[in-house]
């Protein structure tokens, strides 16, 4: 019956009234016979099905759409059935009868490797070894000429067996009665248990599910093959298992798991000997996996074929027209994978590998999914699920920092989560402090006794798979933290030709041990870099490491490098490498090379608007020149001053509404001025305005810089956010942001930012009553600012150190430090330093019971802060002065001042100082109630 449809007319017939329906029914009968072990019963319906074909499908239909979809699918089905019939005849020992037909089939589809393999086997069993080898040679030449590839590993193994005269190939797998060995099908699921906490993989899961769904389409060309690749620890196996469990219902004939990892449990094999012969422990992973898959299908162990080629052929035959889902885990290379893939039917294979399996994709239709680290929000979610949410649990900012420390790698996150689960807050704090050290990889590990996977062991497995040249390059790249590398710089490190260096870089990226940044530089993830750096200390001598760095420094001083670095894109690729070379790991320079490079870097960065990097290069050059007693330190000092002026864009006039600034900018792009305006407004808001508004603006700036990939601003942005969070009485969050800023400063080799972070961390730890850590960070900040010739920074760090000594009741030392900072602040005419030092002295003299000087300095700080618009410091100064008046037995004046301080804190949102004032309020109120004389005085009286 002909009925109308949306795009024309449709012939409405039952399946058994059309030839394709009859073919499918016959295939069903053949499958039933095959499962019963009846080879003759299988051969008859397959022959009948092939007899229904008369020429090519839809030859008389004038439709490209039909010919390119349905016709192609039907032709593939015919060829698959033809291969199946040839396989049955060979298994029954009828190889002489089909040789002519096989030759005709190979001539018609000369690139079909499975047909050539059957022809080779038929020739060999017919006593025509030379013809079998010639068939392989013809195919090999044709594949090389037309596709540029070699025959599959399976076919190469068959060739070697025939060449060596393997007698096992001469006998059919079953007895001569016409019934093959017992092969009843077993529906089994050998999938491992899936992880409870798989997050951040929804797009990849949907992509893979869509690819797998194509096996049910009318235009399906055969089984679906999905390759899941990615770096070590990214969760490839967990993702594959998760996907397989979600798709189980679509594959009713079984769901199997096998792995090439010799140390893993082999699902489905049990304790059965897998070699098919005498007991041995030398079976290759591919042979073992073939045996596991055949056993999972229900094949009896005693019927396992002896050779890889026979096992592979039997697996393909058993999977024909089946719907089985197979996971092949931890595949090493693509060379032997073809032996494990089904040839026809509606099965699906998920392969996980650290390699990108490009060789497999050249021969087969493979859908590749590359997993990277999970997104930061997903990493935080994973930690939250593992640790749970509780009042004394880690804050969101601490979770963000933990995720960042783990490079957002699922394996590292799970290890850290397992180590922190159920532990007390004190352990968490000390654990996080250890993670913040330079030995992250050692902390992100597991106890070998518990059998869990170690990230370092996982990395070691990938490292040993590299070639010697690539391993050496991996180690040398690790000497420059945050460095980005190109073919030219890799060749310089290796002292090799660029072609060899390109191959090594390609191997690192192909095995996902290195990544390619947006600007085209090859970079090492931090945990991987630490692994490689540790290997370098074990393998390379100090002289070798120093020589490699010197070679690269000299290359950057060549005319060729100078020409290349005139391009803004090239500067983005090389910026962190150049900065790392000027002062690698803070080690003192052994030659003038870093100073020479610093001069070049200042010229490059200043000329292309990289002001932060200009300042960093000048600061590194200044330190290196001073350590070498090189007179060029004067040049760098001038460059540092110029860079600071450009970054600040002239003096800032604090506006009344704190939303617009009168900025005197030097000549330059309008975009740079707008961005600088925004950053300056954020800084002004932080000191003079509402902290909640300042936090919103600072977060917006950070988001904009991340989107635009302005990595050099990350340390300053995170530091600003951390300071504001501390002001909002979120100490743990503020400390977490500051430690993130410290790592960002190290990645960008920004000494200025690092010094500022150490200063802020000193204040943060002081407020947390962790005096030893506060003192350490304050001393580090003072040393860094001193080496940079930054008097202002040195003065502020001196105030922080004095505050630490005062809190530890080392009052005389605190007094000396605050007096020194006050003198320096006045000499620099910097109101902020003068106010901070005066507040420090007011508190110190209170503890020394010198009430007069405590009131004098308290009054000076409050007046100066108010007159200069430093509202946050004004609130703090008023609170200190209020308490000093209380100790001077002036309770009513203390009450007035404490009310003023609270008013300022309400306006600015400075919750930390507000809480400090509120702690003193009951004592002030009690003193006022007990005072018989009201008294009225002006501030300072």
C-alpha positions in Angstrom: 0.0 0.0 0.0 1.3 3.5 -0.9 0.6 6.2 1.7 1.5 9.9 1.7 4.2 11.2 4.0 5.7 14.5 4.9 8.2 14.5 2.1 6.5 12.3 -0.5 5.1 8.7 -0.5 5.9 5.6 1.5 5.4 2.0 0.6 3.7 0.5 3.7 4.6 -3.3 3.9 5.3 -5.7 6.7 8.9 -6.7 7.4 8.5 -10.1 5.9 7.2 -8.6 2.6 10.4 -6.8 1.8 13.8 -8.2 1.2 15.6 -6.3 4.0 13.1 -7.5 6.5 13.6 -11.1 5.3 17.4 -10.6 5.6 17.1 -9.5 9.2 14.9 -12.5 10.0 17.4 -14.8 8.5 20.2 -13.2 10.5 18.2 -13.8 13.6 18.0 -17.5 12.8 21.7 -17.6 12.1 22.4 -16.0 15.5 20.3 -18.6 17.3 22.2 -21.5 15.5 25.5 -19.9 16.3 24.6 -19.6 20.0 23.7 -23.3 20.0 27.0 -24.2 18.5 25.5 -25.3 15.2 27.9 -24.1 12.5 25.9 -25.8 9.7 22.7 -24.4 11.0 24.3 -20.9 11.0 25.6 -21.3 7.5 22.2 -21.9 5.8 20.4 -18.7 6.8 23.4 -16.6 6.1 23.7 -18.1 2.6 19.9 -17.4 2.1 20.3 -13.9 3.2 23.1 -13.2 0.8 21.1 -14.8 -2.0 18.4 -12.0 -1.6 20.9 -9.4 -2.9 20.6 -8.6 -6.6 23.2 -5.9 -7.4 23.7 -2.8 -5.4 20.9 -1.5 -3.1 18.7 1.3 -4.6 20.6 1.4 -7.9 17.4 2.6 -9.6 16.6 5.3 -7.1 17.6 8.8 -8.2 18.3 10.2 -4.8 21.7 11.1 -3.4 20.4 11.1 0.1 19.2 7.5 -0.2 22.4 6.3 -1.9 24.7 8.0 0.7 22.8 6.7 3.7 20.6 3.7 3.4 22.3 2.2 0.4 25.7 2.5 2.1 24.4 0.8 5.3 22.8 -2.1 3.3 26.1 -2.6 1.3 28.0 -2.7 4.6 25.6 -5.3 5.9 26.0 -7.5 2.8 29.8 -7.4 3.1 29.6 -8.3 6.8 27.4 -11.2 6.0 29.8 -12.3 3.3 32.7 -12.2 5.8 30.6 -14.1 8.2 29.9 -16.9 5.6 33.6 -17.1 4.7 34.4 -17.4 8.4 31.9 -20.3 8.8 33.3 -22.1 5.8 36.9 -21.7 7.0 35.9 -23.0 10.4 34.2 -26.0 8.8 37.4 -26.7 6.8 36.0 -25.7 3.4 38.8 -23.3 2.6 39.5 -24.8 -0.8 35.9 -24.3 -1.9 35.8 -20.5 -1.1 39.3 -19.4 -2.2 38.0 -18.1 -5.6 35.1 -16.3 -4.0 37.4 -14.7 -1.4 39.7 -13.5 -4.1 36.8 -11.8 -5.9 35.6 -10.2 -2.7 39.1 -8.9 -1.9 39.4 -7.5 -5.5 36.1 -5.7 -5.0 36.9 -4.2 -1.6 40.8 -4.2 -1.6 41.1 -2.1 1.6 39.0 -4.4 3.7 41.6 -6.0 6.0 39.3 -8.7 7.5 38.7 -10.1 4.0 42.4 -10.2 3.2 43.0 -12.0 6.5 40.4 -14.6 5.6 42.0 -15.0 2.1 45.5 -15.4 3.7 44.2 -18.1 6.1 42.4 -20.0 3.3 45.6 -19.9 1.1 47.7 -21.1 4.0 45.4 -24.0 4.9 45.4 -24.9 1.2 49.1 -25.3 1.2 49.7 -22.0 -0.6 51.9 -20.1 1.9 53.5 -17.9 -0.8 50.0 -16.8 -2.0 49.0 -16.0 1.5 52.1 -13.8 2.0 51.6 -12.1 -1.4 48.0 -11.2 -0.4 49.4 -9.4 2.7 52.1 -7.6 0.6 49.5 -6.3 -1.9 47.3 -5.0 0.9 50.3 -3.5 2.8 51.5 -1.6 -0.3 48.0 -0.3 -1.1 47.4 0.9 2.5 50.7 2.7 2.4 50.1 4.3 -1.0 46.5 5.4 -0.5 46.2 6.0 3.3 49.8 6.2 4.5 49.2 3.5 7.2 50.3 0.0 7.9 48.0 -3.0 8.3 46.4 -3.6 11.7 48.3 -5.3 14.4 46.0 -8.3 14.1 46.8 -8.8 10.5 50.5 -8.3 11.1 50.4 -11.1 13.7 48.6 -13.4 11.2 51.4 -12.5 8.6 54.1 -13.4 11.1 52.4 -16.7 12.0 52.1 -17.7 8.4 55.7 -16.6 7.7 56.9 -18.7 10.6 54.8 -21.7 9.5 52.7 -21.8 12.6 51.0 -25.2 12.6 48.2 -24.1 14.9 46.7 -22.1 12.0 46.3 -25.4 9.9 43.6 -26.9 12.0 40.0 -25.6 12.2 38.8 -24.6 15.7 36.1 -27.2 15.9 35.8 -31.0 15.2 35.1 -32.3 11.7 31.5 -33.3 12.4 30.2 -30.0 11.3 29.4 -28.7 14.8 31.7 -26.2 16.3 32.9 -26.2 19.9 30.3 -25.4 22.5 29.7 -21.6 22.4 26.4 -20.9 24.2 26.1 -17.2 24.8 26.3 -15.8 28.3 24.7 -12.5 29.1 27.0 -11.0 31.7 27.9 -7.7 33.3 31.5 -7.3 34.5 31.5 -3.6 35.0 33.2 -2.3 38.1 31.2 -0.3 40.7 30.9 3.3 39.6 32.1 6.3 41.8 29.5 7.9 44.0 31.0 11.4 43.4 31.4 11.9 39.6 30.9 15.6 38.9 31.6 18.1 36.2 31.3 15.7 33.3 27.8 16.3 32.0 28.8 17.8 28.5 31.2 14.9 27.9 28.6 12.3 29.0 26.0 13.7 26.7 28.5 13.8 23.8 29.5 10.2 24.3 25.8 9.1 24.7 25.0 10.8 21.4 27.9 9.0 19.7 26.8 5.7 21.0 23.2 6.2 19.9 24.4 6.2 16.2 24.6 2.4 16.3 20.8 2.2 16.2 20.4 4.6 13.3 19.4 3.3 9.9 22.7 4.7 8.5 24.8 2.9 11.1 28.1 1.7 9.6 28.8 -0.7 12.5 29.9 -0.7 16.2 30.5 2.6 17.9 34.0 3.2 19.2 34.7 6.0 21.7 38.2 6.9 22.8 38.4 8.6 26.2 41.8 10.3 26.6 43.3 12.7 29.0 46.2 13.3 31.5 47.0 11.0 34.4 44.6 11.4 37.3 41.8 13.0 35.3 39.3 10.2 35.9 39.1 8.5 32.5 38.2 5.1 34.0 35.6 6.6 36.3 34.0 8.4 33.4 33.9 5.3 31.2 32.4 3.2 34.0 29.9 5.9 34.8 28.9 6.2 31.1 28.6 2.4 30.8 26.3 2.1 33.7 24.1 4.9 32.3 23.9 3.0 28.9 23.5 -0.6 30.2 19.9 -0.9 29.2 20.8 -0.3 25.5 23.1 -3.3 25.4 21.1 -6.4 26.5 23.7 -9.0 25.4 26.2 -7.9 28.0 28.4 -5.2 29.4 32.1 -6.1 29.8 35.2 -4.5 31.3 38.8 -5.4 30.6 42.0 -3.6 31.3 45.6 -3.8 30.1 46.8 -2.9 33.6 48.4 -6.1 34.9 47.9 -4.9 38.5 44.2 -4.5 38.1 41.6 -7.1 38.9 40.5 -8.7 35.6 36.7 -8.8 35.6 35.2 -11.9 34.0 38.3 -14.1 34.0 38.3 -15.4 37.5 41.3 -17.7 38.2 41.1 -19.4 34.8 44.4 -19.8 32.8 44.0 -17.5 29.8 46.7 -18.6 27.5 44.9 -21.5 25.9 48.0 -23.7 26.5 50.2 -24.7 29.3 50.2 -22.4 32.3 52.3 -19.3 31.8 52.6 -15.8 33.1 54.0 -14.2 30.0 50.7 -13.6 28.1 50.6 -10.1 26.6 47.9 -7.7 27.8 46.1 -8.0 24.4 46.0 -11.8 24.5 44.8 -11.7 28.1 42.1 -9.2 27.3 40.9 -11.2 24.3 40.6 -14.2 26.6 38.7 -12.3 29.2 36.2 -11.0 26.6 35.7 -14.4 25.1 35.1 -15.9 28.6 32.7 -13.1 29.4 30.7 -14.2 26.3 30.3 -17.7 27.7 33.1 -19.5 25.9 34.5 -22.4 27.9 38.1 -21.9 28.9 39.2 -25.2 27.2 37.9 -23.9 23.8 40.1 -20.7 23.8 42.0 -20.6 20.5 45.8 -20.6 20.9 46.7 -17.6 18.7 45.8 -14.0 18.9 44.5 -14.0 15.3 42.2 -16.9 16.0 41.0 -15.3 19.3 40.3 -12.0 17.5 38.4 -13.7 14.7 36.3 -15.7 17.2 35.5 -12.6 19.2 34.4 -10.8 16.1 32.2 -13.7 15.0 30.6 -14.0 18.4 29.9 -10.3 18.6 28.4 -10.1 15.1 24.8 -8.8 15.3 25.1 -8.6 19.1 24.5 -5.6 21.3 27.4 -5.6 23.8 29.0 -2.7 25.6 32.8 -3.2 26.2 35.2 -1.0 28.2 38.9 -1.5 27.3 40.7 0.3 30.1 44.2 1.8 30.2 45.0 1.0 26.5 48.6 1.7 25.9 48.9 2.2 22.1 46.7 1.8 19.1 48.9 -0.9 17.5 47.1 -4.0 18.9 43.6 -2.5 19.8 42.1 -3.5 16.4 42.2 -7.2 17.6 39.8 -6.3 20.4 37.2 -4.4 18.3 34.0 -6.0 17.0 33.7 -6.0 13.2 29.9 -5.8 12.8 26.7 -5.4 14.8 25.4 -2.9 17.2 27.9 -3.1 19.9 29.9 -0.2 21.4 33.4 0.0 22.7 34.7 2.6 25.2 38.5 2.8 25.2 40.4 4.8 27.9 44.0 5.8 27.3 46.5 8.4 28.3 47.5 8.6 24.6 45.3 10.3 22.0 45.2 7.1 20.0 45.7 8.9 16.7 46.8 5.7 15.0 43.5 4.0 15.9 41.5 7.0 14.5 43.4 6.7 11.2 42.0 3.2 10.6 38.7 3.2 12.3 35.8 5.6 12.8 36.6 6.7 16.4 34.8 9.4 18.4 37.4 10.9 20.7 36.5 12.6 24.0 39.4 14.4 25.7 38.9 14.9 29.4 40.7 17.7 31.2 40.7 18.9 34.8 37.1 19.4 36.0 35.8 23.0 36.2 36.6 24.8 39.5 32.9 24.8 40.7 32.7 21.0 40.1 36.0 20.5 42.0 34.5 22.3 45.0 31.3 20.3 44.7 33.4 17.1 44.7 35.2 18.1 47.9 31.9 19.1 49.5 30.3 15.8 48.7 33.3 13.9 50.2 33.7 16.1 53.3 30.1 17.0 53.9 28.9 20.4 55.1 29.3 21.3 58.8 29.8 24.4 60.9 33.4 23.6 61.6 34.2 22.4 58.1 36.3 24.2 55.5 34.9 27.4 54.1 34.1 27.8 50.4 37.3 29.8 49.9 39.3 27.1 51.5 37.7 24.5 49.2 38.4 26.6 46.2 42.1 26.8 47.3 42.2 23.0 47.9 40.8 22.4 44.4 43.4 24.8 42.9 46.2 23.1 44.8 45.0 19.8 43.3 45.1 21.3 39.8 41.3 20.3 39.7 42.4 16.7 39.0 39.7 14.3 40.2 42.3 11.7 41.5 44.1 14.4 43.5 40.9 15.8 44.8 39.7 12.3 45.9 43.0 11.6 47.7 42.8 15.0 49.6 39.1 14.5 50.4 39.8 11.0 51.8 42.6 12.3 53.9 40.5 15.2 55.3 37.2 13.3 55.8 36.3 13.1 59.5 39.3 15.0 60.7 39.3 17.8 63.3 39.7 21.4 62.2 43.2 21.6 63.7 44.3 18.7 61.4 42.7 20.4 58.4 44.5 23.6 59.1 47.9 21.9 59.4 47.2 19.7 56.4 46.3 22.8 54.3 49.5 24.5 55.5 51.6 21.5 54.3 49.8 21.5 51.0 50.7 25.2 50.6 54.4 24.3 50.7 56.4 23.5 47.6 55.9 19.8 47.9 52.3 19.4 46.9 52.8 16.1 45.0 54.2 14.4 48.1 51.1 15.4 50.1 48.6 14.3 47.3 49.5 10.7 47.8 48.2 7.6 49.5 49.5 4.9 51.8 50.8 2.1 49.6 49.6 -0.4 52.2 45.9 0.4 51.5 46.1 -0.5 47.8 44.8 2.9 46.6 46.1 4.6 43.6 48.9 7.2 44.1 49.1 10.2 41.8 52.8 10.0 41.8 52.7 6.3 40.8 50.2 7.2 38.0 52.6 10.0 36.8 55.6 7.6 37.0 53.8 5.2 34.7 53.3 7.9 32.1 56.8 9.1 32.5 58.4 5.7 31.9 56.4 5.4 28.7 58.2 8.4 27.2 61.2 8.2 25.0 64.6 9.2 26.5 64.7 12.5 24.7 61.1 13.4 25.8 61.9 12.5 29.4 64.9 14.8 29.4 62.9 17.6 27.9 60.1 17.0 30.5 62.7 17.4 33.3 64.3 20.5 31.9 61.0 22.3 31.2 60.2 21.7 34.9 63.2 23.9 35.9 61.2 27.0 34.9 57.9 27.2 37.0 55.1 28.7 34.9 57.2 28.6 31.8 55.7 28.4 28.3 57.8 26.6 25.6 58.0 26.6 21.8 59.8 24.3 19.4 62.7 26.8 19.3 63.1 27.0 23.1 62.7 23.2 23.5 65.4 22.7 20.9 67.7 25.0 22.9 67.1 23.2 26.1 67.8 19.8 24.5 70.7 21.0 22.3 69.0 19.3 19.4 67.5 20.0 16.0 64.1 21.6 16.0 62.6 18.5 14.4 63.6 16.3 17.3 62.3 18.9 19.8 59.0 19.2 18.0 58.7 15.4 18.2 59.3 15.5 22.0 56.8 18.3 22.5 54.3 16.4 20.5 54.9 13.3 22.6 54.3 15.2 25.8 51.0 16.7 24.5 49.9 13.4 22.9 50.3 11.7 26.3 48.7 14.7 28.0 51.7 15.5 30.3 51.8 19.0 28.8 49.1 21.3 27.6 49.0 23.9 24.9 47.9 27.3 26.1 45.6 29.7 24.2 48.7 31.6 23.0 50.3 28.4 21.6 52.9 27.8 24.3 53.4 24.3 25.7 53.1 24.3 29.5 53.3 21.8 32.3 50.5 21.6 34.9 51.9 22.4 38.3 51.6 18.9 39.9 53.2 17.4 36.7 56.0 20.0 36.8 56.8 19.2 40.5 57.0 15.5 39.5 59.4 16.3 36.6 61.5 18.7 38.8 61.9 16.0 41.4 63.0 13.5 38.6 65.5 16.2 37.4 67.2 16.4 40.8 67.6 12.6 40.7 68.8 12.2 37.1 70.4 15.5 36.0 73.4 17.0 37.6 73.4 20.5 38.9 75.8 21.5 36.1 73.5 20.0 33.5 70.6 22.0 34.8 72.6 25.2 35.0 73.9 24.7 31.5 70.4 24.2 30.0 69.2 27.4 31.7 72.2 29.4 30.5 71.7 28.1 26.9 68.1 29.3 26.9 69.1 32.7 28.4 71.7 33.2 25.7 69.1 32.3 23.0 66.8 35.1 24.2 69.7 37.5 23.8 70.2 36.6 20.1 68.9 38.7 17.2 66.6 35.9 16.1 64.9 36.0 19.5 64.7 39.8 19.4 63.0 39.7 16.0 60.5 37.0 17.2 59.7 39.0 20.4 58.5 42.0 18.5 55.2 40.2 18.1 52.7 40.7 20.9 51.6 37.1 20.5 55.1 35.8 20.9 55.6 37.9 24.0 52.5 36.2 25.5 54.1 32.8 24.8 57.5 33.7 26.3 56.8 36.1 29.1 56.9 33.8 32.1 59.9 31.8 30.7 61.9 35.1 30.4 61.0 36.2 33.9 61.9 32.7 35.4 65.3 32.8 33.7 66.1 36.2 35.1 65.9 34.8 38.6 65.1 31.1 38.6 63.7 29.9 42.0 65.2 32.9 43.7 68.7 31.4 43.5 71.6 33.9 43.4 72.9 34.5 39.9 76.2 32.9 38.9 76.9 35.1 35.9 75.7 38.4 34.4 73.4 36.6 32.0 70.2 37.2 34.1 71.1 40.9 34.2 71.6 41.0 30.5 68.2 39.3 29.9 66.5 41.6 32.4 67.6 44.6 30.3 66.1 43.1 27.2 62.9 42.1 29.1 62.4 45.6 30.4 62.6 47.0 26.9 60.2 44.4 25.4 57.6 44.6 28.1 57.6 48.4 28.4 57.3 48.7 24.7 54.2 46.5 24.4 52.1 47.6 27.4 53.1 44.7 29.7 53.5 47.0 32.7 53.2 44.4 35.4 55.8 42.3 33.6 57.9 45.4 33.1 57.9 46.0 36.8 58.6 42.3 37.5 61.6 42.3 35.1 63.0 45.4 36.6 62.7 44.1 40.2 64.4 40.8 39.2 67.1 42.7 37.4 67.6 45.1 40.3 68.1 42.2 42.8 70.4 40.3 40.4 72.5 43.4 39.7 72.9 44.2 43.4 73.9 40.6 44.2 76.6 40.8 41.4 77.6 44.3 42.4 76.7 45.3 38.8 76.3 49.1 38.3 73.2 48.5 36.2 71.2 48.3 39.4 70.7 52.0 39.0 69.2 51.4 35.5 66.7 48.9 37.0 65.9 51.2 39.9 64.9 53.9 37.4 62.9 51.4 35.4 61.1 50.2 38.5 60.1 53.8 39.4 58.9 54.3 35.8 56.9 51.1 35.8 55.3 52.0 39.1 54.3 55.4 37.7 52.7 53.9 34.6 50.9 51.3 36.7 49.5 54.0 39.0 48.8 56.4 36.1 49.7 59.4 38.1 48.4 60.6 41.5 44.9 59.6 42.5 42.6 62.3 43.7 40.2 60.6 46.1 36.6 61.7 45.0 33.8 62.5 47.3 31.5 59.8 45.9 34.4 57.3 45.4 33.1 56.2 42.0 35.1 58.3 39.6 38.7 59.4 39.7 40.6 62.3 38.5 43.6 60.5 36.9 46.6 62.1 35.2 47.6 59.4 32.8 50.7 59.3 30.7 50.5 58.7 27.0 49.0 55.3 26.2 46.0 53.4 25.0 42.6 54.3 26.3 41.9 50.7 27.2 44.9 50.6 29.6 43.6 53.8 31.2 40.1 52.5 31.7 41.4 49.3 33.2 43.8 51.2 35.4 40.9 53.5 36.5 38.9 50.4 37.5 41.7 48.9 39.5 42.4 52.3 41.2 38.8 52.7 42.1 38.8 49.3 43.6 41.8 50.1 45.7 40.3 53.4 46.8 37.0 51.7 47.7 39.0 49.3 49.8 40.5 52.0 51.9 37.9 54.7 51.9 34.5 53.2 51.0 32.1 50.4 51.6 33.9 47.0 51.8 30.9 45.2 50.4 30.9 47.4 47.3 34.7 47.0 47.1 34.4 43.2 47.2 31.8 43.4 44.3 34.1 45.6 42.2 37.2 43.6 43.0 35.5 40.3 42.0 34.2 41.9 38.8 37.7 43.0 37.9 39.1 39.6 38.6 36.5 37.9 36.4 37.2 40.3 33.6 40.9 39.6 33.8 40.4 35.9 33.8 38.1 36.1 30.8 40.7 38.1 28.9 43.5 35.8 30.0 45.4 38.7 31.7 47.3 36.3 34.0 49.7 38.9 35.2 47.0 40.7 37.1 45.9 37.6 39.0 48.2 38.1 42.1 47.0 41.6 42.7 43.4 40.8 42.1 43.4 37.9 44.6 45.3 39.9 47.1 42.8 42.7 47.0 39.9 40.3 47.4 41.7 38.6 50.4 42.2 41.9 52.1 38.6 42.9 51.8 37.5 39.5 53.1 39.6 39.9 56.2 38.0 43.3 56.7 34.7 41.6 56.5 35.8 39.3 59.3 36.2 36.3 57.0 39.7 35.4 58.1 39.9 31.9 56.8 38.6 33.0 53.4 41.0 35.9 53.3 43.9 33.7 54.1 42.9 31.2 51.4 42.8 34.0 48.8 46.1 35.3 49.9 47.8 31.9 49.5 46.2 31.6 46.1 47.7 35.0 45.3 51.1 33.9 46.6 51.1 31.0 44.2 49.9 33.2 41.3 52.8 35.6 42.1 55.3 32.8 41.9 53.8 31.6 38.6 54.1 35.0 37.2 57.5 35.6 38.9 56.1 38.9 40.4 58.3 39.8 43.3 56.3 42.9 44.1 53.0 41.0 44.3 54.7 38.3 46.4 56.0 40.9 48.9 52.6 42.4 49.2 51.0 39.0 49.8 53.5 38.2 52.5 52.7 41.5 54.2 48.9 40.8 54.1 49.4 37.3 55.3 51.4 38.7 58.3 48.3 40.8 59.2 45.9 37.9 58.6 47.9 35.5 60.8 48.3 38.1 63.5 44.5 38.5 63.6 44.2 34.7 63.9 46.7 34.7 66.9 49.2 32.7 64.9 52.1 34.9 65.8 55.0 32.7 64.6 53.6 32.6 61.1 52.7 36.3 61.2 56.3 37.1 62.1 57.7 34.9 59.4 55.6 36.5 56.7 56.3 40.0 58.0 60.1 39.4 57.9 59.8 37.9 54.4 57.9 41.0 53.2 60.5 43.4 54.7 63.3 41.5 53.1 61.6 41.5 49.7 60.7 45.2 49.8 64.2 46.1 50.9 65.8 44.2 48.0 63.5 46.0 45.7 64.4 49.4 47.2 60.7 50.0 48.1 60.8 52.2 51.1 57.0 52.4 51.3 56.5 48.7 51.3 59.3 48.2 53.8 57.7 50.7 56.1 54.3 48.9 56.0 56.0 45.6 56.6 57.8 47.1 59.5 54.5 48.2 61.0 53.2 44.6 60.6 56.3 43.2 62.3 55.9 45.7 65.1 52.2 44.7 65.5 53.3 41.0 65.7 55.9 41.8 68.4 53.3 43.8 70.4 50.8 41.0 70.3 53.6 38.7 71.5 54.3 41.2 74.3 57.8 42.1 72.9 56.9 45.7 73.6 60.3 47.4 73.4 61.1 45.8 70.0 57.6 46.7 68.8 58.1 50.4 69.9 61.4 50.6 68.0 59.8 49.1 64.8 56.8 51.4 64.9 58.9 54.5 65.6 61.1 53.6 62.6 58.0 53.1 60.4 56.6 56.4 61.6 59.7 58.3 60.7 59.9 56.7 57.3 56.2 57.4 56.6 56.6 61.1 57.5 59.7 61.2 55.3 57.8 59.7 52.4 54.8 61.9 53.2 52.5 58.8 53.1 49.4 59.2 55.3 48.6 55.5 55.3 52.0 54.5 56.8 51.9 57.3 59.4 48.3 56.3 60.5 49.2 52.6 60.7 52.4 53.3 62.6 50.7 55.8 65.0 47.9 53.2 65.7 50.7 50.6 66.5 52.4 53.1 68.9 49.1 54.0 70.5 48.5 50.3 71.3 52.1 49.6 72.3 52.1 52.5 74.8 48.8 51.3 76.2 50.5 48.0 77.0 53.5 49.9 78.4 51.0 51.9 80.6 52.3 55.1 79.1 48.8 56.7 78.9 50.0 60.1 77.7 51.8 58.9 74.7 49.1 56.4 74.0 46.6 59.2 73.8 48.9 61.4 71.7 49.5 58.8 69.0 45.9 57.6 69.1 44.7 61.2 68.5 47.2 61.8 65.7 46.1 58.6 63.9 42.4 59.4 64.1 42.8 63.0 62.9 45.1 62.2 60.0 42.9 59.3 58.8 39.8 61.4 58.9 41.5 64.3 57.1 42.8 62.1 54.3 39.7 60.1 53.7 41.1 56.8 54.9 37.8 55.7 56.4 38.7 52.1 57.3 41.8 53.2 59.2 39.8 56.1 60.7 37.4 53.6 62.2 40.2 51.5 63.6 42.0 54.6 65.0 38.8 55.9 66.7 38.3 52.5 68.3 41.9 52.4 69.6 41.6 56.0 70.9 38.3 55.1 72.6 39.9 52.3 74.6 42.9 54.4 75.4 40.6 57.1 76.9 38.9 54.3 78.9 42.3 53.4 80.4 42.9 57.1 81.0 39.8 57.1 83.1 37.8 59.3 80.6 34.8 57.0 80.1 32.4 59.5 78.6 34.9 60.6 76.0 35.6 56.9 75.4 31.9 56.5 74.8 31.7 59.3 72.3 34.7 57.9 70.4 33.4 54.3 70.4 30.1 55.5 69.0 31.9 57.4 66.2 34.0 54.3 65.5 30.9 52.1 65.2 29.3 54.6 62.9 32.3 54.5 60.6 32.3 50.7 60.7 28.6 50.6 59.8 29.3 52.8 56.8 32.3 50.9 55.6 31.2 47.4 56.5 34.5 46.6 58.3 33.1 43.8 60.4 36.4 42.7 61.9 37.1 46.1 63.5 33.5 46.5 64.4 33.6 43.2 66.4 36.7 44.5 68.2 34.9 47.7 69.2 31.8 45.8 70.3 33.9 43.7 72.6 34.9 46.9 74.5 31.5 48.5 74.5 30.1 46.8 77.7 33.2 47.9 79.6 32.8 51.5 78.4 29.1 51.5 79.3 29.9 50.2 82.7 32.6 52.8 83.3 30.2 55.6 82.1 27.5 54.4 84.5 30.0 54.4 87.4 31.3 57.8 86.5 29.9 60.7 88.7 31.2 63.5 86.4 29.9 63.6 82.8 32.7 65.8 81.4 32.8 67.1 77.8 35.9 67.3 75.7 37.0 67.6 72.1 39.1 64.9 70.4 42.6 65.0 71.6 41.9 66.6 75.0 
